[in-house]
Amino acid sequence: MGSVKEYFSNLGSGFATLVKGMAVTGKEFVTPKITEEYPDNRDNLPVADRFRAILKLKYDDQGRHKCIVCGTCERVCPNHTITLQGKTVETWDGKKKKKLDKYIYDLGSCTFCQLCVVNCPTDALEFSNDFEQAVFTRSKLVKQLNYLPEQEEPKPTPEQIARFEAEKAAKLEAARKAAEARKTAEAKPAEEDYGFEIDEKGRAALEKVAGDPEKKAKLLAVLKAKAEKASGAK
């Protein structure tokens, strides 16, 4: 009796599973069909905005990018996909500035983790969603992202030049005054003549009370009496 009951129980369970599977299959008969006609529809092919295809430097309308060659993207890349080459240029005000020479990116070893984009301090990088990146040789996967010529440094305005010259003159004047103060401090002051002989110990004591006229006068009286007593003894 038990085996018959178990048989019909398994039969019912199998039938329920069959119905559930047929329900999923039946939905596909009424689901709208989407046929990709690639590559015929490559001009209007729907690609998700979050799809990461290749790293790019952001260029503005004037052909400028915001990369400052800080090397953050190169350091955080887990596969050493990025190689930066910079060069040092001199600006109009005589300062040194580092500029981007070559931004080398190896698409073949990129894991699309986006650590470079997230950690860039100037928001100079982004991933495009152009998925057509297939090539015949691996060498073509190595790309130089700064494909536009580097823009020249903007020329200073008359106001900037005037402010620079004023700051330069102020620094020179401050340096001159500091040098004079240092020279004065290093120069040994001439010993003051009090009309009687004072030894080195007495001179040192006078220097200590130089800011207090009353104490200085008392000390001079003591030193004078000492000097007269010493001359009388002779």
C-alpha positions as CSV (number, residue, x, y, z in Angstrom):
1,M,0.0,0.0,0.0
2,G,2.9,2.3,0.9
3,S,4.6,1.8,-2.5
4,V,1.4,2.7,-4.4
5,K,1.0,5.9,-2.4
6,E,4.6,6.9,-3.0
7,Y,4.2,6.1,-6.7
8,F,1.2,8.5,-7.1
9,S,3.0,11.1,-5.0
10,N,6.0,11.1,-7.3
11,L,3.8,11.1,-10.3
12,G,2.0,14.2,-9.1
13,S,5.3,15.9,-8.2
14,G,6.6,15.1,-11.7
15,F,3.5,16.4,-13.4
16,A,3.7,19.7,-11.3
17,T,7.3,20.2,-12.4
18,L,6.4,19.5,-16.0
19,V,3.6,22.1,-15.9
20,K,6.0,24.7,-14.3
21,G,8.6,24.1,-17.1
22,M,6.0,24.3,-19.8
23,A,4.8,27.6,-18.3
24,V,8.3,29.1,-18.7
25,T,8.4,27.8,-22.2
26,G,5.0,29.1,-23.0
27,K,6.0,32.6,-22.0
28,E,8.6,32.6,-24.7
29,F,5.9,32.1,-27.4
30,V,4.4,35.5,-26.5
31,T,7.6,37.4,-25.6
32,P,8.5,40.0,-28.2
33,K,11.4,38.8,-30.3
34,I,14.6,40.9,-30.6
35,T,16.9,40.1,-33.5
36,E,20.3,41.7,-33.6
37,E,21.3,42.5,-37.2
38,Y,24.9,43.2,-36.5
39,P,26.9,44.4,-38.4
40,D,24.2,45.9,-40.5
41,N,22.9,48.0,-37.6
42,R,26.3,49.0,-36.1
43,D,25.4,52.7,-36.6
44,N,22.4,52.5,-34.2
45,L,23.4,49.4,-32.2
46,P,22.0,49.6,-28.7
47,V,24.9,49.4,-26.2
48,A,24.5,49.9,-22.5
49,D,26.0,53.1,-21.2
50,R,27.8,51.3,-18.4
51,F,29.5,49.0,-20.8
52,R,33.3,49.4,-20.6
53,A,35.1,49.0,-23.9
54,I,38.3,51.1,-23.9
55,L,40.0,53.7,-21.7
56,K,40.0,57.3,-23.1
57,L,41.4,60.7,-22.2
58,K,38.7,63.3,-21.9
59,Y,39.3,66.2,-24.4
60,D,37.3,69.5,-24.2
61,D,36.2,71.5,-27.2
62,Q,39.6,73.2,-27.4
63,G,41.5,70.0,-27.6
64,R,42.8,70.1,-24.0
65,H,42.9,67.3,-21.5
66,K,43.2,67.5,-17.7
67,C,45.9,64.9,-17.2
68,I,48.6,66.3,-14.8
69,V,51.0,63.3,-15.1
70,C,50.6,62.6,-11.4
71,G,50.9,58.8,-12.0
72,T,48.0,57.8,-9.9
73,C,46.3,55.7,-12.6
74,E,49.6,54.0,-13.4
75,R,50.1,53.0,-9.7
76,V,46.6,51.7,-9.0
77,C,46.4,49.6,-12.2
78,P,46.6,46.0,-11.1
79,N,47.9,44.7,-14.5
80,H,50.4,47.5,-15.3
81,T,48.2,48.4,-18.3
82,I,49.1,52.1,-18.1
83,T,52.5,53.7,-18.8
84,L,52.9,57.4,-18.4
85,Q,55.7,59.5,-20.0
86,G,56.0,63.1,-18.9
87,K,58.2,66.0,-19.8
88,T,59.2,69.2,-17.9
89,V,58.6,72.6,-19.4
90,E,59.2,76.1,-18.2
91,T,56.3,78.5,-17.8
92,W,56.4,82.2,-18.6
93,D,57.0,83.0,-14.9
94,G,60.1,80.8,-14.7
95,K,58.5,77.9,-12.9
96,K,58.9,74.3,-13.8
97,K,55.8,72.3,-14.9
98,K,55.3,68.6,-15.8
99,K,53.3,67.9,-18.9
100,L,52.1,64.7,-20.6
101,D,54.3,63.4,-23.3
102,K,52.8,59.9,-24.0
103,Y,49.9,58.1,-22.4
104,I,50.3,54.4,-23.3
105,Y,47.4,52.0,-22.7
106,D,47.4,48.2,-23.3
107,L,43.9,47.2,-24.0
108,G,44.9,43.5,-24.2
109,S,45.8,43.3,-20.5
110,C,43.1,45.7,-19.2
111,T,40.6,44.1,-16.7
112,F,38.2,47.1,-17.0
113,C,38.2,47.4,-13.2
114,Q,37.9,51.2,-13.6
115,L,40.3,51.9,-10.7
116,C,42.2,54.4,-12.9
117,V,39.0,56.4,-13.6
118,V,37.8,56.3,-10.0
119,N,41.2,57.4,-8.5
120,C,42.1,60.1,-11.1
121,P,42.2,63.4,-9.1
122,T,41.4,65.6,-12.1
123,D,38.7,63.4,-13.7
124,A,40.7,63.1,-16.9
125,L,39.7,59.5,-17.8
126,E,36.6,57.6,-18.8
127,F,35.7,54.3,-20.4
128,S,33.9,54.4,-23.8
129,N,31.2,51.8,-24.7
130,D,32.4,51.3,-28.2
131,F,32.8,47.5,-28.1
132,E,34.3,47.1,-31.6
133,Q,37.9,46.7,-30.5
134,A,38.8,43.4,-32.3
135,V,42.2,43.4,-34.1
136,F,44.3,40.8,-35.8
137,T,47.6,41.4,-33.8
138,R,48.2,42.1,-30.2
139,S,50.5,45.0,-31.0
140,K,47.5,47.0,-32.2
141,L,45.9,46.7,-28.8
142,V,48.6,49.0,-27.4
143,K,47.3,52.5,-27.9
144,Q,48.5,56.1,-27.2
145,L,45.5,57.9,-25.6
146,N,46.9,61.5,-26.1
147,Y,46.3,61.5,-29.8
148,L,45.9,65.2,-30.2
149,P,49.0,67.6,-30.2
150,E,49.7,69.2,-26.8
151,Q,48.3,72.8,-26.6
152,E,50.7,75.6,-25.8
153,E,50.6,77.2,-22.4
154,P,48.2,80.2,-22.3
155,K,49.9,83.6,-22.5
156,P,49.7,85.7,-19.4
157,T,47.5,88.7,-19.2
158,P,48.9,92.2,-18.4
159,E,47.4,91.9,-14.9
160,Q,49.2,88.6,-14.3
161,I,52.5,90.0,-15.5
162,A,52.1,93.1,-13.3
163,R,51.2,91.0,-10.2
164,F,54.2,88.7,-10.9
165,E,56.6,91.6,-11.2
166,A,55.2,93.2,-8.0
167,E,55.6,89.9,-6.1
168,K,59.1,89.4,-7.5
169,A,60.1,92.9,-6.4
170,A,58.6,92.4,-2.9
171,K,60.6,89.1,-2.5
172,L,63.8,90.8,-3.5
173,E,63.2,93.6,-1.1
174,A,62.5,91.2,1.7
175,A,65.6,89.2,0.9
176,R,67.7,92.4,1.0
177,K,66.3,93.5,4.3
178,A,66.9,90.0,5.8
179,A,70.5,90.1,4.6
180,E,71.1,93.5,6.1
181,A,69.5,92.4,9.4
182,R,71.7,89.3,9.4
183,K,74.8,91.4,8.7
184,T,73.9,93.8,11.5
185,A,73.4,91.0,13.9
186,E,76.6,89.3,13.0
187,A,78.6,92.6,13.3
188,K,80.2,93.0,16.8
189,P,79.1,96.3,18.4
190,A,81.8,98.8,19.4
191,E,82.5,98.9,23.2
192,E,81.2,102.0,24.9
193,D,83.7,104.2,26.7
194,Y,82.6,104.9,30.3
195,G,85.7,106.8,31.3
196,F,87.2,104.0,33.4
197,E,88.5,100.5,32.7
198,I,85.9,97.7,32.7
199,D,87.0,94.0,32.4
200,E,85.2,91.4,30.3
201,K,83.1,90.2,33.2
202,G,81.9,93.7,33.8
203,R,81.1,94.2,30.1
204,A,79.0,91.0,30.1
205,A,77.1,92.1,33.1
206,L,76.3,95.5,31.5
207,E,75.0,93.8,28.4
208,K,72.5,91.8,30.5
209,V,71.1,95.0,32.1
210,A,71.3,97.1,28.9
211,G,67.5,97.3,28.7
212,D,67.1,98.6,32.3
213,P,68.7,102.1,32.8
214,E,68.3,102.0,36.6
215,K,70.1,98.7,37.0
216,K,72.7,99.8,34.5
217,A,73.4,103.0,36.4
218,K,73.8,101.1,39.7
219,L,76.1,98.5,38.1
220,L,78.2,101.3,36.5
221,A,78.6,102.9,39.9
222,V,79.8,99.6,41.4
223,L,82.2,99.0,38.5
224,K,83.6,102.6,38.8
225,A,84.2,102.3,42.5
226,K,85.9,99.0,41.8
227,A,88.1,100.5,39.1
228,E,89.1,103.5,41.3
229,K,89.9,101.2,44.2
230,A,92.1,99.1,41.9
231,S,93.9,102.2,40.5
232,G,94.5,103.5,44.1
233,A,96.0,100.2,45.2
234,K,98.5,100.5,42.4
